[in-house]
Amino acid sequence: MKRTRIALCVSAASTILAACGGSGSSSNGASSSDASALPQLAAAQPASLSGSCASLAAKLSFANTTFTSVQDVPAGTLTVAGKAVPEHCVIEGQMNQRVSTVDNQTYAIGFEMRLPIAWNGRFFYQANGGLDGSVLQAVGPNSGGGPLDNALDMGFAVISSDAGHSSSQNPLFGLDPQARIDYGYNAVATLTPMAKQVIKTAYGKGPDRSYFEGCSNGGRHAMVAAARSYAEYDGIIAGDPGFHLPKAAIGEMWSAQQLASIATAKTAAGLPDITSGLTKAERQLIAAKVIAKCDALDGVADGMVEDIKACQANFNLATDVPTCTSNVRDGTCLTTAQKQAIGNLFSGARNSAGTSLYATFPYDVGINGAGWASWKQSASITLDPMAAAFVFTAPPQSASILSQLSAYALNFSMDNDAPKIFATSGAYSESAWSFMTPPNETDLSKLKNRGAKLIVYHGTSDPVFSSDDTTDWYQRLSKANGGDASNFARFYTVAGMNHCSGGPAADQFDMLTPMVAWVEHGQAPDRVIATARDASSALPNGEVPADWGTGRTRPLCPYPKVARYTNGDVNSASNFTCS
């Protein structure tokens, strides 16, 4: 009921908004004390589709674009968390089809748009993850794990794309220089004006307000959009952003090498089995010791580490985890070699001179999550070397590396191979660091001065993109804005959450509703309520501990504030303050 009420308040006229908390606060804990210093953008106004989906098909036209299908989707065809999505049109197409002169492959920027019959006047760019390559259903997933709503259901017009290549071309699209750039930033720049023109054709006006959201590589797309497409988007939400993705891929291979150094078994190919370097029982041991040292630092022992900064000062792997006194590894201790390797893993990648190549990671209870193991002990020798070899290295590696990804990762040179993310070579005139990362990442003055807003969130137990890296970025952003960037950009850490979702965490939250309230009504989100998806949830998270009880909620607090317990029911966010 609370979520529904907020959404209705955001969509209503200003007179109704006043009844929902007025211009100074909202039921989501927002305030507008900072709004006077920056332009206030007007609220979006709803409209209805002009004619039918069939009639829209005949009107669509845009340069270098083929609209391959326009279909009506009746109400209830799609559902989100058991709720029927209203009637809408789905449009499929592609832009800039071409045949590469480098690899003779046919490339295009594929897309899908979904336009609700009853439109709220807003546009939503759905940024997808990984190496992209698939046009996912354009429904606009809304933050965190197990979302209960999506942008399409809320009345947004939504676009999704493959970022300029197909899944069958992964990862070898990296052989084509233009496909690299499309993946990095150009697909967003190309699709945005087309999508806005389609919306204008469909509704008789362009979008009043435009929003952008994604997690993981989608979070990277969002951070890049904040820097490159600042004139096009009014509200940008970046989740667990891989905005330094080439460095993060190096960090993953560094992690694999550390685990390989303590592996006790071999794979069928004769390589170290990195899953044997740190077992599930040993990960659970580390998590238990982190909880023992850090749980109560936020005022209550509840299985969650809210004060992640204080935890790093209190927890010491060397002294807080028992050291094995024999060769028996039964999950009750770690060997001296394990402690050294795990310490290296959390300290971040570095070269032989000791120069940091990627960020540190915070010790957190989410090390016992399945997502942590999946990234550190699987993706680190499959997906990450794949991306590094063909997309982030100039020139790209030979295709033969595809059959040797584990060996490539375990033998990746931090001295000789890592610098190639900054290299250019022949036709590869833009380095991976150039096309993958946001330029001038702490100069977002053009976004800010328009009155646009940025929300970034990050799980503290994300094993692939470090929340320490994002925290460092936000600190630098604040410094670049006179010591405080909170009037246009806010950063929230999510205790225990693995990569974008999962882990022992309250990982279900809605960032889009408070973003709209901030952009269009000046209500800055001073706290966002997150829910733990226990067994009673419509979309449960099996890693939520059973002893947490039912319906646990927590406030996500804007950095540097931390959720601290006051008194009362430990499962209620109302008994925590952001301070």
RAFENJO-V718658 format. One record per pair of residues at least 24 apart in sequence whose ideal C-beta (glycine too) atoms are under 6 Angstrom apart, sorted by the first residue. I is the first residue (numbers start at 1). J is the second residue. If there is no record, write none. Layout:
i={I	I}
j={J	J}
This chain:
i={6	7	10	10	10	17	26	26	28	29	29	30	30	30	30	30	31	31	32	32	34	34	35	37	38	39	40	41	41	41	43	44	44	44	44	45	45	46	46	47	47	48	49	49	50	53	56	59	62	62	64	64	65	65	65	66	66	67	68	68	80	80	80	81	81	85	85	86	87	88	88	88	89	90	95	100	102	102	103	103	107	107	109	109	109	110	110	111	111	111	112	112	113	113	114	114	114	115	115	116	119	120	121	122	122	122	123	123	123	124	124	124	124	125	125	126	126	127	127	127	127	128	129	129	129	130	131	131	132	132	132	133	133	133	133	133	134	134	135	135	136	142	142	143	143	143	144	144	144	144	145	145	145	145	146	146	146	157	159	161	161	163	171	171	172	174	174	174	175	177	177	180	181	184	184	185	185	188	192	209	210	211	212	213	215	215	215	216	216	216	217	220	223	224	226	226	226	227	227	230	230	234	234	235	235	235	236	237	237	237	238	239	239	240	240	240	240	240	240	242	243	245	246	246	246	246	246	247	248	249	249	249	250	250	250	250	251	251	252	252	253	253	253	254	255	255	255	256	256	256	257	258	258	258	260	261	262	262	262	271	274	275	281	282	283	283	284	285	286	287	287	287	289	289	290	290	290	291	293	298	299	299	300	300	302	303	304	304	305	305	305	306	306	306	307	308	308	312	315	317	351	351	352	357	359	359	359	360	361	362	362	364	364	365	365	366	366	366	366	369	369	369	369	371	371	371	372	372	375	375	376	381	381	385	392	392	393	394	394	394	394	395	395	442	442	442	448	453	453	453	454	455	455	455	456	457	457	458	459	459	459	460	460	461	461	461	462	464	467	474	490	491	492	502	503	504	504	506	506	506	506	508	527	527	527	528	529	529	530	530}
j={513	513	513	516	517	521	517	523	514	526	527	517	523	524	525	526	524	526	522	523	487	524	522	487	451	451	522	234	451	519	520	121	122	208	209	121	208	120	121	119	203	118	117	202	204	89	202	201	194	197	95	96	93	95	194	93	94	93	92	93	149	150	153	148	538	152	153	116	117	114	115	116	115	114	190	176	175	176	175	176	165	179	164	187	190	135	162	159	161	191	138	160	138	159	138	152	158	157	202	155	203	155	208	156	207	209	157	207	210	151	156	158	211	159	212	158	160	214	218	221	222	218	216	217	218	217	170	171	162	163	183	162	165	166	167	170	162	167	160	162	160	510	512	509	510	511	501	507	508	509	501	507	508	541	508	533	539	199	195	187	191	187	386	390	390	390	391	396	396	427	428	435	435	435	436	224	228	225	232	234	234	235	236	237	239	240	500	240	242	500	242	245	438	438	444	447	454	438	439	446	447	452	519	453	515	519	454	455	511	515	456	457	500	458	459	462	465	499	500	465	438	436	392	421	432	433	436	358	465	384	387	388	349	357	358	418	349	358	380	384	384	409	412	349	345	376	380	380	381	409	410	341	344	345	410	341	337	338	341	406	377	377	331	331	367	368	368	331	367	365	367	368	320	321	315	363	365	365	320	564	564	565	565	570	570	545	495	496	364	365	495	495	562	563	562	362	460	362	363	343	414	415	415	418	466	468	469	468	466	460	468	460	461	496	504	461	496	498	503	498	502	503	543	498	499	502	463	498	463	464	463	406	409	409	421	432	420	423	424	425	428	425	428	476	477	480	488	488	518	519	489	490	511	515	491	492	494	493	494	497	498	493	495	496	498	503	499	499	493	559	558	559	556	543	543	543	545	530	531	532	554	533	555	557	578	556	553	573	554	556}
